[in-house]
């Protein structure tokens, strides 16, 4: 039992760290590719999944209003 408590604690610390990193990335505008892939696999099985590079380009274009789109930013 003594070994399971540190294991559970370390797993929680790692999970919290991942959450902090994900939140920080979203706050500065870096898209979450892993969440996108998980969503596509669950909600759209059998459909193609963009590469990381294509996903990043698409998200940046969407964010900065490329091709006449609306610029989405706070300032």
C-alpha positions in Angstrom: 0.0 0.0 0.0 2.9 2.4 0.7 4.0 2.1 -2.9 0.6 2.8 -4.4 0.2 6.2 -2.6 3.3 7.7 -4.2 2.3 6.2 -7.6 -1.2 7.7 -7.4 0.2 11.0 -6.2 2.7 11.1 -9.1 0.0 10.3 -11.6 -2.1 13.2 -10.3 0.8 15.6 -10.4 1.6 14.6 -14.0 -2.1 15.0 -15.0 -2.2 18.4 -13.3 0.9 19.4 -15.2 -0.6 18.4 -18.5 -3.7 20.5 -17.7 -1.5 23.5 -16.8 0.5 23.1 -20.1 -2.7 22.7 -22.2 -4.3 25.8 -20.5 -1.2 27.9 -21.0 -0.9 26.9 -24.7 -4.6 27.8 -25.3 -4.1 31.2 -23.5 -1.3 32.2 -25.9 -3.1 30.8 -28.9 -1.3 27.5 -29.5 -3.9 25.0 -30.7 -4.3 21.6 -29.0 -3.6 19.0 -31.7 -4.1 16.0 -29.4 -7.6 17.2 -28.5 -8.4 17.7 -32.2 -7.2 14.1 -33.0 -9.2 12.6 -30.1 -12.3 14.5 -31.2 -11.9 13.4 -34.9 -11.5 9.8 -33.9 -14.6 9.8 -31.7 -16.9 12.1 -33.5 -15.8 11.5 -37.1 -14.4 8.0 -37.4 -13.1 7.0 -40.8 -12.7 10.6 -41.9 -9.1 11.9 -42.6 -7.2 13.7 -39.8 -5.0 16.6 -40.7 -1.3 16.4 -40.1 0.0 18.6 -37.3 1.4 21.1 -39.8 -1.9 21.4 -41.7 -3.8 21.7 -38.5 -1.5 24.4 -37.2 -1.8 26.4 -40.5 -5.6 26.1 -40.5 -5.9 27.2 -36.9 -3.5 30.2 -37.5 -5.4 31.2 -40.6 -8.7 31.0 -38.7 -7.3 33.0 -35.8 -5.7 35.8 -37.9 -8.4 36.2 -40.5 -6.6 34.9 -43.5 -8.6 35.1 -46.8 -10.9 37.8 -45.5 -12.0 36.1 -42.3 -12.7 37.9 -39.1 -9.7 38.5 -36.8 -10.4 36.9 -33.5 -8.4 38.5 -30.7 -8.9 40.3 -27.5 -7.0 43.5 -28.3 
